[in-house]
Every structure is written in C-alpha cells, then in structure tokens.
C-alpha cells in the first residue's frame, strides 16, 4: 500500500506557496520593472534596446517561478504515480505524463482542489498582468 | 559573457537616473541658435538644458523618486493624486516644465509662449545682473516647455501630449529624436522656426542651413545610425559658429549634482550665475498664470490644457530637499 501522506504534504505546501506568494510578488515585480526600465529605456545607446526588451521579462518572473513550482508538483505526482504503478504491478510506462495522470488520480479531492486553485491563480495573475501592461501601453501612446 | 551582460545591466540601472525630452543637446543648441547674438543666450540655453540635467527638474528622475515612496506612488497610480510633497512635486515638474499633461499640444504651446513672453519682458527690464540672469534662466525653462510641446506630442495620436507619470516610456526615446520620422522632423522644424519669436528683441537667426542639413540627413536616418543625431548636432554647431557664437554644452549630469551646482559651474565667466530657486519661482508663477488664463478662456474648451484629473501644483521649492526627497 503506497503511503500517500508524504506526497500530500509536498503538494500541499507547494500549491499554497503559489497561491499566497504569487500575487504579492507580482505586485512587487511590476513596479520594479517600471523602476528599472523607466530610466534605462529612455536613454540613448546601442545596447539599450536589447536591454529593454530583456527587461520585459521582469514582471513575469513571479509567474515563471510559480510555473517552476507547479512543475515540481507534477514531478511529485509522477513519483506517486510511478510508486502506485509499481505497487499494483502495472506495466511501467515510458511517459512521465502518464505517471502524473496516475498520481493525480491517487490524491484526495482536497489536494486536487489545491492544484486547481494554484493553476487558476497563475492564470489569473498572468492574464491580469498582461492586460494591465497592454492597457498601460495603449492609453499612454494613443 | 554572463559577466559582461551583468555589468551592462548594472551600468544601465546605475546610469538610468535621468533622461531627456528633446535630447539634452537639442534643447541647448536650439535655444542658443534661437537667441542668436541677442543677450541672454548663454544663460537661456544653459537653463533650457538644465531642465533635463538637474535631478530636481528632470522628468524621469522625479518619477523614479516618487516610486521610492510606495504608498504615495500607489495613491498616484490608482487614484491620480497624492501628497503635495511627493506626487505634487512630480506632477508639477512633469507638467509645467516638460509638458507631460496628456492634454492638447496647442494648449501647452500657447501656455509656454505666454510664460516665455512674461519672463522675457522681465529679463529685458531687469537692471541688476543677478535679477537679469534669473529671468533669463526662467526664459530658458519656458523655452524648454515650448520645445517639449513639440517633442512630447504622442507619435500615434498627435492631438495629445504624452501623459503625466509614464510619459513616453512605451515609445522609448523615439519621440525625442528629431529625425526619427518625417512627421517628427516637421515638428522639430516648427519648433526651431517659431522659438525665436518668443525671445525679446530682434529677428531670429538664419536656420536655413540647419533645415537643409536636417532634410538631407533625414533621408538616411536609421535606427542603426541613431537617426543621424550626431550629424544633426554637427550641423547645429556649425550654424552657431557661423553666427560667431562659441557654444559649450554641459556635461551630462551623471553624478547627479544639484541644479545650483551645475548652474554655478556652467555660468563661470558670465556676469552673474542664475539662481535655480529664484528662476524656478519666476517661471512657475508665470506658467501657472498662463495656464489659468488659458483654462479660463471659453475659446479653448476643445483643446484642454491637461488630459487627466487636475490637481493643485506644488508651490514649495523643488530644490529645498535636494535630489533626494
């Protein structure tokens, strides 16, 4: 019998981290991007354009970090799925994604809901951030 | 490679304290050319450039300083208002000196012209050299606003100025570059052709050689050659030298020296150094009067002076707390 509790704990703290830390970090990253870019991108220079394009990633850094954490959640699910397959004597699969699916089926509904909320938080924050930047760019140039 | 990129990022962040409206040198050369041999050209051009050089007056520096007050910055970003000492400073400097009003370019132009005539008359009437220098410096500020009423017109919507706060952040430096497009060159040309009429006494100098050079340069201006900015500057220098004027640009203020220190250093050899404080007070009062008169005229209803919500201007000294507030 696979002990699911350690997997539950890992999934729980990672999804909580995404849900509670993403928005505050995004609220810091957006002004930080403006602060850094505002002076630099209105300077003249050969490398400035390249630099300013690179800076555009700054507001999305928390989103990228959240996606990395969710990738680790997928890793945890895959480990659980793999363990469960071995336990039940199922044929091993080459595709990690299948293990993720199997692992996901093993966890409790409450933990499935944690994952859904974390994904929705990432989606909502990313879309809001993108929409805000597009709105800002449009209203200040048109 | 990573180290080089890191150093580049660090350098860019450290140097990103100030930036221009028209390029720093463009303000300087235009005002110097506009004055021609008339008195006050050196101080007027110095102060026209000072508006971008001095950290207390630079549009970008004041916005970045506001960001160091997170609550006030949030209040400005979310509600368009905030405390006088922080939000008020930023709004006052950006709107009154750099024309970042979000309103009509014609309005900013009319207000700048009225303010320039007011302080110009004062400069002409002043007997005391210090008073004269202060008024000439205030005229330089007014000519800076006049220049920005052209350079801060939105590229994609020429009926509006860029807004207070972010200004032309999303269009990068393109609006500041006279030869970045035909439309921008026409705006710059109009600025150059009309600026001398705001300076008391005498007719304007001959800009034709500069216009001819600009038209020629515009044909081969590309982002790769920085829109022939260096060649345009060369044409302007030649025009100045042709008029017998020895022009000396300020060094770009990377050390963030305060306004008065820059003015004192640059005014060596002149009858009197202008006082940033007194010149600003003269200018601020003149431009607010001109703005109120513009707003009060019903004929201007279709061309608002300001686009967003109107807030009272900061009447304290932008220099009292130095560059850090």
Boltz contact constraints between the chains, C-beta under 6 A:
constraints:
  - contact:
      token1: [A, 35]
      token2: [B, 67]
      max_distance: 6.0
  - contact:
      token1: [A, 36]
      token2: [B, 13]
      max_distance: 6.0
  - contact:
      token1: [A, 38]
      token2: [B, 169]
      max_distance: 6.0
  - contact:
      token1: [A, 39]
      token2: [B, 16]
      max_distance: 6.0
  - contact:
      token1: [A, 39]
      token2: [B, 17]
      max_distance: 6.0
  - contact:
      token1: [A, 39]
      token2: [B, 60]
      max_distance: 6.0
  - contact:
      token1: [A, 39]
      token2: [B, 64]
      max_distance: 6.0
  - contact:
      token1: [A, 40]
      token2: [B, 12]
      max_distance: 6.0
  - contact:
      token1: [A, 40]
      token2: [B, 16]
      max_distance: 6.0
  - contact:
      token1: [A, 41]
      token2: [B, 172]
      max_distance: 6.0
  - contact:
      token1: [A, 42]
      token2: [B, 19]
      max_distance: 6.0
  - contact:
      token1: [A, 42]
      token2: [B, 173]
      max_distance: 6.0
  - contact:
      token1: [A, 43]
      token2: [B, 19]
      max_distance: 6.0
  - contact:
      token1: [A, 44]
      token2: [B, 173]
      max_distance: 6.0
  - contact:
      token1: [A, 47]
      token2: [B, 8]
      max_distance: 6.0
  - contact:
      token1: [A, 51]
      token2: [B, 12]
      max_distance: 6.0
  - contact:
      token1: [A, 137]
      token2: [B, 170]
      max_distance: 6.0
  - contact:
      token1: [A, 140]
      token2: [B, 163]
      max_distance: 6.0
  - contact:
      token1: [A, 140]
      token2: [B, 166]
      max_distance: 6.0
  - contact:
      token1: [A, 140]
      token2: [B, 170]
      max_distance: 6.0
  - contact:
      token1: [A, 141]
      token2: [B, 156]
      max_distance: 6.0
  - contact:
      token1: [A, 141]
      token2: [B, 170]
      max_distance: 6.0
  - contact:
      token1: [A, 141]
      token2: [B, 171]
      max_distance: 6.0
  - contact:
      token1: [A, 142]
      token2: [B, 156]
      max_distance: 6.0
  - contact:
      token1: [A, 142]
      token2: [B, 157]
      max_distance: 6.0
